[in-house]
């Protein structure tokens, strides 16, 4: 029995099956996870290796190059991007987009990196491999507290994290902007010299006293009892009472020769600010396969309950809440889908008549609803791509219904019975309509077959269109013929239907085209050429940016800038945004969040957050609506260009699809760094001449300064000092050295040795000989005995060379980079700011 005949003869079964499918579709739509994007696989892992104190050149040669060579052995690798900065190597390993299962590849990468450890210099910590680079944190909150310290806010954030992780749909909660505490032991150089102590000796005393180790065990009767020697610091007072033995045999307490206090690490690794005020950021990631709308509803209930237990003044503000945006986008798409369905039904009814139009139109909602059920079966979520695919399919699937119903009407007009006309039309059109549906679906197949992140992102178009077309074909072969037998009343045709007014007009046009074939051919070609020319006037964009009321900005200071400088810039931007947007009569901005020194969380899959760098800042700005976002972007870019000319900024809306970053990227490769620099400068000048170009970033970046401490080995040996002693004394005097750790509950707080603020960044000393050196970037001299070191300043270039003549480059905006010290224009309240100069002077002591 033919399919159409079976559906008509067993109409009760047909009605039950269609009804169950529609009910399943409604249930599936409610249960289907709602998402903003369909998602794609992030095939990138980040390998980070610390090499404290090493120059970019040393990091490149001794760490980065060795890891790259080993990783290149993996056949799955597509390309490798590395960044070697002072003291750190960051390698992005990008794998080929043809691979789907990434965890075995990431495990192989981890083994490759571990195998390089034995070839790295002594003292280099183990490399870390971040294979969770693609984790998305769909909810970001800012924690603030008027009068609360960072440590108190961190306690609140830790408790919130512990409570939130109890939710089964929450996979991870990260805290950003927390200021780590440290116990500082500050000594006076003169005092230490009088006692004959060196920083290394003092550090050794503390490290040996603060132990947490077993002293063995003893047998007492039938028991074996573990011995635990005391000495572990239980409080800061214990640390202060540490006994220090002097070279002359005497002893003193640590508190008698040093100032001991608890404070935050200086300088901080990262800073978070919200609406111009210090804050912490709480980023929440959903488990894989979760529903962001359901999680958002629970967070709206859980978070206020959790916050109610904290003191007045501690506030939690939504910065990014993907659930709200997803709900808005889904509602908008559903509204557009319903409007499209309504418009199609109205047009069908107008042109086919009420009864015929309703029979044809019944296919549309039935197909749409059943499609949700099959989307659930094949694991396709409700997102902006799948909903857009349903709208695309809407104009295609109605063809099956019109063709089958029109065929039935024509056959009945020629004398066939209702059932005979329906069965005959189904048998006649079954194969042609199936082939037509599959051919239309195949037109979208290249999207799904593309082995790329873009193909993964847009593949739902092919799958959803195919599902909708096949469902419409099935219903056109079953439901519509059945409905036509009971709903349509057709009288036998008494004349030729081709004698109607519409047919006569169509015949006249067709006859003219056939009689004037040459003219008609020229007309077709002319219209084709005109269409091609008109295409150039249409804005060409494969995936348009998001229309959400949110924008992001990457603010990059010159490489080598201190985090304090980045913080100063952000404070100025905060003041401008507060005065211009937040305090305006009609505020354009709801709130904004700044991540200084880091890129913050990946709060949407389409975002590629910047790497951790003291010179970089990442900001998130929520506008009142999506229409004003472009105005805010243009205004911020103009303000930053006028007030911060040495700041690279990239402010834009969120992207849809895989992250692009800079839309035009040019990769230059070669063996000569000088040649590459020259080509890069020519390319930069050319690009700046193009209208619309606002920012160009050279990944090698500008050159940074460096001070070389040249140790006179002969004099150092006579003085009983090694190069390691000099380096240790320098680090203790300037940056501070972590000697041991103070254990408090489950926290490990570093104990840092450094000089008092008056001596910091100015002195190093040799306590054994009583020498006291003045350390300054512009001079190097000593008192008492002849110096054992010479301090020389120069510019450290990316490739490690020191000759400024080799790299004197020209910036199209500001002229030569290293010809002289340049004064940048600055905000009027802050005065001028120096920037971009070459190596300063330096010299030996006298």
LUMKOLSE-865932 format. One record per residue (C-alpha): x, y, z; residue in one letter. Coordinates in steps of 0.2 Angstrom, whole numbers, padded with zeros to 4 digits, always signed. Each point is the difference from the previous one (the first is absolute). Layout:
REM LUMKOLSE-865932
XYZA ...
REM end
This chain:
REM LUMKOLSE-865932
+0000+0000+0000X +0007+0017-0005X +0004+0012+0014X -0013+0013-0005X -0014-0014-0001X +0005-0007+0017X -0001+0017+0008X -0018+0003-0008X -0006-0018+0003X +0007+0000+0018X -0004+0018+0004X -0002-0003+0019X +0017-0007+0001X +0006+0015-0010X -0009+0013+0011X +0007-0009+0016X +0018+0000-0007X +0000+0018-0005X -0008+0005+0016X +0013-0009+0010X +0014+0007-0010X -0007+0018+0003X -0001-0003+0019X +0017-0007+0000X +0006+0015-0010X -0008+0012+0013X +0008-0010+0014X +0017+0000-0008X -0001+0019-0003X -0002+0002+0019X +0013-0012+0004X +0013+0005-0013X +0015+0009+0007X -0001+0019-0005X +0017+0008-0005X +0006+0015-0009X +0011-0009-0012X +0001-0018-0006X +0018-0001+0006X +0016-0006-0008X +0015-0010+0005X +0015+0011+0007X +0015-0009-0007X +0013+0010+0010X +0011-0003+0015X +0011+0012+0009X +0017-0005+0006X +0007+0012+0013X +0018-0001+0007X +0007+0012+0013X +0019+0004-0001X +0002+0014+0013X +0012+0014-0004X +0004-0006-0018X -0001+0012-0014X -0011-0003-0015X +0015-0007-0010X +0005-0012+0013X -0018-0006+0002X -0002-0002-0019X +0016-0010-0002X +0000-0010+0016X -0018-0004+0003X -0012+0005-0014X +0010-0007-0014X +0003-0017+0008X -0018-0002+0005X -0006+0005-0018X +0012-0013-0008X -0007-0014+0010X -0018+0005-0002X +0003+0001-0019X +0002-0018+0000X -0018-0003+0003X -0009-0003-0017X -0016+0008+0006X +0008+0017+0002X -0006+0014-0012X +0010+0014+0005X +0009+0007+0016X +0000+0018+0006X +0012+0004+0014X +0004+0016+0010X +0016+0001+0010X +0000+0014+0012X +0012+0004+0015X -0002-0015+0012X -0014-0009-0009X -0003-0010-0016X -0018-0002-0006X -0003-0012-0015X -0017-0002-0008X -0001-0017-0009X -0014+0000-0013X -0005-0017-0006X -0007-0005-0017X -0019+0003-0002X -0003-0017-0007X +0002-0008+0017X -0016-0001+0011X +0006-0010+0016X +0012+0012+0008X +0004-0008+0017X +0012-0014-0006X +0009+0014-0010X +0001+0011+0015X +0007-0015+0010X +0013-0003-0013X +0005+0018+0000X +0002+0000+0019X +0012-0015-0001X +0010+0009-0014X +0002+0015+0011X +0005-0010+0016X +0013-0009-0011X +0009+0017-0003X +0002+0004+0019X +0017-0009+0001X +0006+0011-0014X -0005+0017+0008X +0012+0010+0011X +0002-0004+0018X -0013+0010+0011X -0013+0001-0014X -0017-0007+0008X -0010-0013-0009X -0010+0007-0015X -0019+0000+0002X -0012-0005-0014X -0017+0008+0000X -0011-0011-0010X -0016+0008+0007X +0003+0016-0010X -0017-0002-0008X -0010+0000+0016X -0014+0012+0000X -0005+0010+0015X -0018+0005-0004X -0003+0010+0016X +0012+0013+0007X -0004+0010+0016X +0010+0014+0008X +0002+0000+0019X +0003+0017+0008X -0001+0006+0018X +0001+0017+0007X +0013+0000+0014X +0004-0018-0003X +0018-0006-0004X +0006-0011-0014X +0002-0014+0013X -0017+0002+0006X -0008+0000-0017X +0011-0015-0004X -0008-0010+0014X -0017+0005-0006X +0005-0006-0018X +0007-0016+0007X -0016-0004+0010X -0011+0004-0015X +0010-0011-0011X -0001-0015+0012X -0019+0003+0001X -0003+0002-0019X +0011-0016-0004X -0014-0010+0009X -0011+0003-0015X +0000-0015-0012X +0000+0011-0015X +0015+0011+0005X +0017-0007-0005X +0012+0013+0005X +0001+0017+0010X +0015+0011-0003X +0005+0015+0010X +0009+0015-0009X +0008+0015+0008X +0004-0008+0017X +0015+0009+0008X +0011-0014+0007X +0007+0004+0017X +0018-0001+0006X +0010+0001+0016X +0014+0013-0003X +0016+0000+0009X +0008+0017-0003X +0018+0003+0005X +0011+0015+0000X +0016-0001-0010X +0010+0010+0012X -0006-0010+0015X +0003-0017-0008X +0018+0006-0005X +0003+0004+0018X -0004-0017+0006X +0010-0008-0014X -0016-0009-0007X -0004-0002-0018X -0018-0003-0008X +0005-0018-0004X +0005-0004+0018X -0016+0008+0006X -0010-0010-0012X +0008-0016+0005X -0004+0003+0018X -0018+0002-0003X -0002-0015-0012X +0009-0012+0012X -0011+0006+0015X -0017-0001-0009X -0001-0019-0003X -0014-0012-0002X +0007-0017-0001X +0001-0017+0009X +0013-0003+0013X -0002-0019-0002X -0010-0011+0012X +0002-0011+0016X -0008-0015+0006X -0009+0001+0017X -0007-0016+0005X -0011-0006-0014X -0001+0017-0008X +0011+0009-0013X +0000+0018+0004X +0005+0013-0013X +0012+0014+0006X -0003+0018-0007X +0013+0013+0005X -0007+0018+0004X +0006+0015-0010X -0015+0003-0012X -0005+0018+0001X -0018+0000+0008X -0001+0019+0000X +0009+0015-0005X +0006+0002+0018X +0009-0017-0002X +0008+0007-0015X +0006+0016+0009X +0007-0010+0014X +0011-0010-0012X +0018-0001+0008X +0014+0006-0012X +0018-0004+0003X +0012+0013-0003X +0018-0003-0008X +0008+0005+0017X -0010-0013+0009X -0014+0011+0007X -0018-0003-0003X -0014+0013-0003X -0019-0002-0004X -0005+0003-0017X -0012+0014+0005X +0015+0009+0007X +0009+0002-0017X -0015+0000-0012X -0018+0006-0001X -0013-0013-0002X -0017+0003-0007X -0014-0008-0010X -0006+0009-0016X -0004-0004-0019X +0013-0005-0012X +0009+0015-0008X -0002+0002-0015X -0016-0010-0003X -0002-0012-0014X -0017+0006-0005X -0013+0012+0005X -0019+0000-0003X -0010+0016+0001X -0019+0002-0003X -0008+0017-0003X +0017+0009+0005X +0001-0009+0017X +0011-0015+0005X -0009-0016+0000X +0001-0019-0002X -0008-0010-0015X -0009-0016+0002X -0001-0010-0016X -0012-0015-0001X +0002-0014-0013X -0015-0012-0004X +0003-0019-0002X +0000-0007-0017X -0017-0003-0007X -0009+0011+0013X -0014+0013-0004X +0006+0017+0003X -0018+0007+0002X -0004-0013+0014X +0017+0004+0008X -0004+0019-0001X -0016-0003+0009X +0008-0009+0014X +0014+0013+0002X -0013+0014+0001X -0007-0010+0015X +0016-0006+0008X +0011+0015-0001X -0012+0012+0009X -0002-0013+0014X +0019-0002+0002X +0003+0019+0000X -0013+0002+0014X +0012-0008+0012X +0014+0013-0002X +0001+0017+0008X -0008+0016-0007X +0012+0008-0013X +0005-0016-0009X -0008+0000-0017X -0001-0012-0015X -0003+0008-0017X -0003-0009-0016X +0012+0004-0013X -0003-0014-0013X -0015-0011+0002X -0002-0010-0015X -0017-0007+0005X -0008+0016-0002X +0007+0003-0018X -0004-0018-0005X -0018+0002+0006X -0001+0017-0010X +0008-0007-0016X -0011-0016+0001X -0016+0010+0003X +0005+0012-0015X +0003-0015-0011X -0016-0009+0005X -0010+0016-0003X +0008+0002-0017X -0004-0018-0004X -0018+0002+0005X -0001+0016-0010X +0007-0009-0015X -0012-0015+0002X -0014+0012+0001X +0005+0010-0016X +0002-0016-0010X -0017-0007+0006X -0008+0017-0005X +0008+0000-0017X -0005-0018-0003X -0018+0003+0005X -0001+0016-0011X +0006-0009-0016X -0007-0018+0003X -0016+0004+0008X -0006-0003+0018X -0002-0019+0001X +0014-0004-0012X +0011+0013+0009X -0004-0007+0017X +0004-0018-0005X +0017+0005-0007X +0004+0012+0015X -0003-0015+0012X +0016-0007-0006X +0010+0015+0006X -0003+0000+0019X +0000-0019+0000X +0017-0001-0008X +0007+0013+0011X -0005-0008+0016X +0005-0018-0005X +0017+0007-0005X +0003+0004+0018X -0002-0018+0005X +0012-0006-0013X +0012+0014+0005X +0000-0008+0018X +0003-0017-0007X +0015+0006-0010X +0007+0011+0014X -0003+0017-0008X -0003+0014+0012X -0012+0015-0002X +0012+0014-0005X +0000+0014-0012X +0007-0010-0014X -0012-0015+0002X -0015+0013+0001X +0007+0009-0015X +0000-0016-0009X -0018-0003+0004X -0004+0017-0008X +0010-0004-0015X -0009-0017-0002X -0017+0008+0002X +0001+0007-0018X +0005-0017-0007X -0011-0013+0009X -0016+0008-0006X +0004-0005-0018X -0004-0018+0004X -0017+0004+0007X -0005+0012-0014X +0006-0013-0014X -0009-0015+0008X -0016+0010+0003X -0001+0008-0017X +0003-0017-0008X -0015-0007+0010X -0011+0015-0005X +0004-0002-0018X -0004-0019+0000X -0016+0003+0009X -0005+0013-0012X +0003-0012-0014X -0013-0013+0008X +0010-0010+0012X -0007-0004+0017X +0008+0008+0015X +0009-0016+0006X +0006-0005-0018X +0007+0018-0003X +0009+0000+0016X +0008-0018-0002X +0004+0003-0018X +0008+0017+0004X +0010-0008+0014X +0006-0014-0011X +0005+0012-0014X +0008+0013+0010X +0009-0010+0014X +0017-0002-0009X +0000+0017-0008X -0004+0009+0016X +0013-0010+0010X +0014+0003-0013X -0005+0019+0000X +0001+0000+0019X +0016-0009+0001X +0008+0011-0014X -0005+0016+0010X +0007-0007+0016X +0016-0005-0009X +0003+0018-0005X +0004+0003+0019X +0011-0015+0001X +0016+0009-0003X -0003+0010+0016X +0000-0016+0011X +0014-0008-0010X +0012+0014+0003X +0014-0006+0011X +0001+0017+0010X -0006+0008+0015X -0011+0011-0011X -0008-0016-0007X -0003-0007+0017X -0008+0016+0005X -0012+0001-0015X -0003-0019-0003X -0017+0001+0009X -0006+0009-0016X +0002-0016-0010X -0006-0012+0013X -0016+0010+0005X -0004+0004-0018X +0001-0018-0005X -0010-0006+0015X -0014+0013-0004X +0000-0004-0019X -0001-0019+0003X -0014+0002+0013X -0010+0012-0012X +0002-0014-0014X -0006-0013+0012X -0015+0010+0005X -0004+0005-0018X -0001-0019-0004X -0011-0004+0015X -0009+0014+0009X -0004+0011-0014X -0008-0013-0012X -0010-0006+0015X -0006+0018+0004X -0004+0003-0018X -0012-0014-0001X -0011+0007+0014X +0004+0019-0001X -0001+0004-0018X -0015+0001-0011X +0004+0001-0018X -0013+0000-0015X +0004-0007-0017X +0009+0012-0012X -0012+0006-0013X +0013+0009-0010X +0018+0002-0003X +0009+0007+0015X +0013+0007-0011X -0012+0013-0007X +0001+0010+0016X +0006+0018+0001X +0016-0004+0009X +0004-0014-0013X -0003+0011-0014X +0012+0013+0006X +0014-0013+0004X -0003-0007-0018X +0002+0017-0007X +0017+0003+0009X +0006-0017-0005X -0004+0002-0018X +0009+0016-0001X +0015-0007+0008X +0000-0014-0013X -0002+0011-0015X +0014+0012+0006X +0013-0012+0006X +0015+0011-0004X -0008+0015+0009X -0005-0010+0015X +0017-0008+0001X +0008+0017+0000X -0012+0006+0014X +0004-0015+0011X +0019+0003-0002X -0002+0018+0003X -0010-0004+0016X +0014-0012+0006X +0014+0012-0003X -0010+0014+0009X -0003-0012+0015X +0019-0004+0001X +0004+0019+0000X -0014+0003+0013X +0008-0013+0011X +0015+0011+0003X -0012+0013+0008X -0006-0012+0012X +0009-0002+0017X +0009-0017-0001X +0001-0009+0017X +0000-0018+0002X -0006+0000+0018X -0006+0017+0007X +0005+0005+0017X -0011-0002+0015X -0014+0013+0003X +0000-0002+0018X +0002+0015+0011X +0018-0004+0005X +0017+0005-0007X +0018-0006+0005X +0016+0009-0001X +0018-0006+0000X +0012+0014+0006X +0018-0004-0003X +0014+0011+0007X +0018-0001-0007X +0008-0017+0004X +0010+0002+0016X -0012+0012+0008X -0003-0003+0019X -0017-0004+0006X +0000+0016+0010X +0001+0009-0017X -0015-0010-0007X -0009+0004+0016X +0002+0018-0002X -0007-0001-0017X -0015-0009+0005X -0003+0012+0014X -0001+0014-0013X -0011-0010-0011X -0011-0004+0015X -0002+0019+0004X -0004+0004-0018X -0014-0014-0001X -0007+0005+0017X -0001+0019-0005X -0006-0004-0018X -0011-0015+0001X -0005-0004+0018X -0003+0017+0007X -0008+0007-0016X -0019+0006+0000X -0004-0016-0011X +0013-0013+0005X +0006-0010-0015X +0010-0013+0010X -0007-0011+0014X +0017-0006+0007X +0017-0005-0006X +0014-0012+0006X +0019+0002-0002X +0012-0015+0001X +0017+0008+0002X +0015-0011-0003X -0010-0015-0006X -0014-0004-0013X -0013-0005+0012X -0012-0015-0003X -0005-0006-0017X -0018+0005+0003X -0006-0005-0017X +0007-0013-0013X +0002+0013-0013X +0013+0010+0011X +0018-0003+0000X +0006+0008+0016X +0017+0009+0001X +0015-0009+0008X +0005+0005+0017X +0012+0015-0001X +0003+0015+0011X -0002+0011-0015X -0017-0006-0006X -0017+0004+0006X -0017-0008-0005X -0016+0009+0003X -0018-0005-0001X -0013+0014-0003X -0019-0002+0002X -0010+0013-0009X -0018+0004+0002X -0005-0008-0016X +0009-0006-0016X -0004+0015-0010X +0012+0012+0009X +0014-0013+0001X +0008+0007-0017X -0001+0018+0007X +0009-0005+0016X +0013-0010-0010X +0004+0015-0011X +0001+0012+0014X +0011-0010+0011X +0012-0003-0015X +0001+0018-0003X +0003+0004+0018X +0014-0013+0002X +0008+0006-0016X +0001+0018+0006X +0005-0004+0018X +0009-0016-0001X +0010+0000-0016X +0012-0014+0005X -0015-0011+0004X -0006-0013-0012X -0018-0002+0001X -0012-0012-0008X -0018+0004+0005X -0014-0009-0009X -0016-0010+0002X +0000-0018+0004X +0003-0011-0014X -0011-0014-0006X +0009-0016-0005X +0018-0005+0003X +0010+0015+0006X +0009+0010-0013X +0009+0014+0010X +0008+0011-0012X -0010-0003-0017X +0016+0002-0010X +0015-0010+0005X +0016+0000-0010X +0014-0013+0005X +0018+0004-0005X +0013-0014+0002X +0018-0001-0005X +0018-0002+0007X +0005+0018+0002X -0008+0010+0014X +0006+0016-0007X -0009-0004-0017X -0016-0004+0009X +0000+0016+0010X +0003+0010-0016X -0015-0009-0009X -0011+0002+0015X +0003+0018+0001X -0004+0002-0019X -0016-0010+0003X -0005+0010+0015X +0003+0017-0010X -0011-0007-0014X -0014-0006+0011X -0001+0016+0010X -0003+0009-0017X -0016-0010-0002X -0015+0009+0006X -0009-0008+0014X +0016-0008+0008X +0001+0005+0018X +0012-0013+0008X +0015-0010-0006X +0009-0012+0011X +0017-0007-0003X +0001-0016+0010X +0019+0002+0003X -0005+0017+0008X +0012+0015+0004X +0016-0002+0008X +0002+0001+0019X +0014+0006+0011X +0011-0011+0011X +0014+0003+0012X +0015-0012-0001X +0010-0002+0016X +0018-0005-0005X +0009-0009+0014X +0018+0002+0001X +0005-0017+0004X +0017+0003+0006X -0005+0014+0013X -0015-0011+0005X +0011-0015+0004X +0012+0011+0010X -0016+0007+0010X -0006-0018+0003X -0016+0003-0010X -0006-0010-0015X -0011+0005-0014X -0014-0010+0008X +0002+0011+0016X -0001+0016-0010X -0016-0007-0009X -0008-0005+0016X +0004+0017+0009X -0007+0009-0015X -0016-0010+0000X -0002+0002+0019X +0003+0018-0001X -0011+0004-0015X -0014-0013-0002X +0001-0010+0015X +0003-0019+0002X -0012-0013+0006X +0009-0008+0015X -0013-0012+0007X -0019-0002+0002X -0011+0005+0014X -0014-0013+0002X -0017+0006+0005X -0015-0012-0001X +0000-0006-0018X +0010+0015-0006X +0019+0001-0004X +0005+0018+0002X +0018+0004-0006X +0012+0008+0011X +0010+0013-0010X +0017+0008+0005X +0003+0017-0007X +0008+0016+0005X -0009+0015+0008X -0009+0012-0012X +0013+0013+0002X +0014-0012-0006X -0011-0010-0013X +0005+0002-0018X +0015+0010+0005X +0013-0011+0009X +0009-0016+0001X +0014-0004+0012X +0013-0012+0005X -0001-0002+0019X +0017-0009+0002X +0010+0014-0007X -0012+0014+0005X -0002+0006-0017X -0016+0010-0004X -0005+0003-0018X -0012+0013-0008X -0011-0008-0013X -0008+0011-0013X -0005-0001-0018X +0010+0015-0005X +0016-0003+0011X +0009-0013+0009X +0013+0005+0013X +0006-0007+0017X +0006+0006+0016X +0016-0007+0010X +0009-0014-0010X +0001-0001-0019X -0016-0007-0008X -0002-0018-0005X -0014+0004-0013X -0003+0012-0014X -0018+0004-0004X -0004+0005-0018X -0016+0004-0008X -0005-0005-0017X -0016-0004-0010X -0004-0019-0001X -0007-0004-0017X -0012-0014-0004X +0014-0010-0009X +0012+0003+0015X +0012+0012-0010X +0006+0016+0008X +0004+0011-0015X -0013+0014-0001X +0006+0005-0018X -0006-0018-0006X -0017+0003+0006X -0003+0019-0002X -0018-0001-0006X -0013+0013-0006X -0017+0000+0007X -0012+0008-0012X -0009+0009+0014X +0014+0006+0011X +0016+0000-0010X +0016-0009+0004X -0002-0012+0015X +0018+0001+0007X +0008+0016-0007X -0004+0010+0016X -0011-0001+0015X -0018+0004-0005X -0013+0010+0010X -0017-0007-0003X -0015+0012+0002X -0010-0004+0016X -0016+0003+0009X +0001+0019+0006X -0002-0006+0018X +0015-0012-0001X +0012+0010-0009X +0012-0006-0013X +0006-0018-0001X +0017-0006-0006X -0001-0015-0012X +0009-0011-0013X +0018+0006+0003X +0015-0010-0003X +0013-0006+0012X +0005+0012+0013X +0018+0004+0006X +0010-0010+0012X +0017-0002+0006X +0012-0007+0013X +0003+0005+0017X +0013+0012+0006X 
REM end
